[in-house]
Structures are given as C-alpha cells and as structure tokens.
Amino acid sequence: MTHSETLTEQATLNGTCAVVVTYGNRVAFVEQVLHAAFQAGIGHVVLVDNGTVPAVAENLKTSVAVRGAEQVTTVRLERNGGSAEGFAAGFAAAAQRAQTQHIWALDDDTVPHPDALKALARTWRLMGGKPSCCLASFRQDKRTYIKLVENNKPNAIQPNSFFGFSVQAPFQKKTVALWKKGGLECRAMEMGAYGGLWFHKDWVQRIGLPDARFFLYFDDYDYTLRITRNGGALWMCSNSVLRDLEQSWTQTPSCLHPWLQEQQGIIRPYFALRNRVFIEQNSINCRLIYNLNMVLFLFIKVLCRTPRGVLYHLQHPVKMVRRWRLLVSAIRDGLSGNFENRILKDQ
C-alpha cells in the first residue's frame, strides 16, 4: 500500500461514525463495543440511550465521559422506541456531523475485530469509492450470513415466499454475485441487518431514516431494501468480522419454535412475524402460492418443528392456543399493514 493510499484509508476511517443503540442495563456490553470500535480506528461514535432507567443512564454517561465529546456523542430517548426509533435517532445525529462520511451501525453486543473497519474502507476504495456502494460486516453467528458465505444462499425476499420458505425454491435458483480483489471477498445482498451495516451518509438524505412504525425486528431489512431498490448496492464483506456477545433469542434451546416459547413473551414473536409478513407483500405475484407457503411453513417449521413440540401441544392445549392466536394476529396485521402497535400499549 502506497503512502497516498494509506492517507486515503485513514481519512475513510476518521470519517466513519459508528451508531450504537443500547437499552435495558447493558453497560458492560456497550463498554466492550466502544473499546473495540475505537481499536478498529473509528472516528466517532453516536451512542443512543434507548429509554434506559435513570440509574443506567447515569452509568452510561460515566462510562463514556472518559472519552470526551470529541469521541462520543450521546443521544437519549426518554422511552424505548425499539431498534427502529433508536437507529433513526442515531443515523440522524451521525449524518448531521460535518465530519461524518460513513455511518457504521453496531448493535450494543456486536464487537468488531481490530481490522474490521479497515477491511470495509479498503473494499469500498477498490470498488470505486462511490457513495451508492454500501457494505456489511460479516456476523459470525448470523445464520443468514453463514448460509450466504457457505451455500451462496441469497439474502433476499424471494417471490411468494413466507419467512424465506417457498415450495418454488428448487425452481428459483439465483446466483449470488461474488467480488474478489486484493485478498478481499464480498457477496451481494438485497438486504441486511443493522449490526455491521456501513453506508455513506448521503443515503439518509436520499431515503430518509428507519421506519419507526416497525418498532422491532426487520426494520433493518426494510431500510436496506430501500437502499438496494433505489439504485444502491449492498455487499457483505467476509474480511470485516463482528463477534456477537449474546446469543439471539431465536437460538434458545427448546422443543418449541421460538415464537411458541412462553418465556419469549409476546412482543418478540409478534413484531418478528408482523414485520416480515408486511415486507413480503411487495414480492407476491401469486397469492395462492404465498398462502400455501404460509400454511406449510407454519405446519412444518413451527407446529411440527420437533416430535416433542407436537406432544407439548397435546399436553398444553390452552397455552398453545393462546400462542397461536398471537401468531395469527401478527400475520393478519402484517397482511393488512396494521401499524397501530396496540400490543405495546397492553404491556
């Protein structure tokens, strides 16, 4: 790498502003993420306090105070608006900074490897350095990203699919564009998660902020779909690695599908299902096939996930009927585009 190329890379690192959204009491996670982000060469961090209780808010202030306002900007929301409102506030604050060139979205439990940001900067430069080019870091524990790398399975909304399931899948073979140069490797995506998303701040002006109506789950897919459907390109960079500190709730060991697990509450399954169903509506060209995919997915992947799960339904019919009513309600609201979010008012 020449001296001029090193200077260009450093300018890209300095111009990258990370947006970290936290909630509950996760100060220990936040400290690890901030430490790793600055080790990776980040220029600035916008930390969004998503409605934490006063005691936690004070701990967050104390934790970031040692870095000073030159390194960290804190944005506090008085109530937890979910990931959608949290990242919307963070993106807005990051984009308003004159020094910001790129925004790097990080969950409060995703720790970047030391060279994660450099890999993004080098890739972007080798791809031409265009604002329309967006990148995503590789999440080691994210199944969709693993399938993308190992099986070349597209991270996209397939026509008439329900939650990624489709009886047409064997006949809908799609290739994933692969880019390689200078020891770097990327695969194209139609959509991606917030955690690791790296994009030029011009996109905030072009497509706006995340849709707060989603509240939680798949608001990141909606946002990145708006990018790729408005002339942008999204590539997952295998050389930019993030490590998750906490396992996803969807990976909790159980004979039941995560949506049916009572310990997961009602907010998680409702918004995960409602929001994905809503997003899929723009990709339906045959309602009959979509409905078939829905029925088969719910029967095969949810109801009959395991033999013990089927037995659990027979042993606890009242409890299971209650959970299935929640799922049906989420599907109905997704199909009708109902964003009243009444479920939050009942909590």
Secondary structure, DSSP 8 states (H G I E B T S, - for coil): --HHHHHHHHHHHHTEEEEEEE-SS-HHHHHHHHHHHHHTT-SEEEEEEES--HHHHHHHHHHHHTT-TTTEEEEEESS--HHHHHHHHHHHHHHH-TT-SEEEEEETTEEE-TTHHHHHHHHHHHTT--TTEEEEEEETT-HHHHHHHHH----S--TT-BTTB-TTGGG------EEEETTEEEEEES---STTEEEETHHHHHH-S--GGG-SSSHHHHHHHHHHTTT-EEEEEEEEEEEESS--GGG---SS-GGG-GGGTTHHHHHHHHHHHHHHGGG-S-HHHHHHHHHHIIIIIIITSSHHHHHHHHH-HHHHHHHHHHHHHHHHHHHHT----HHHHT-
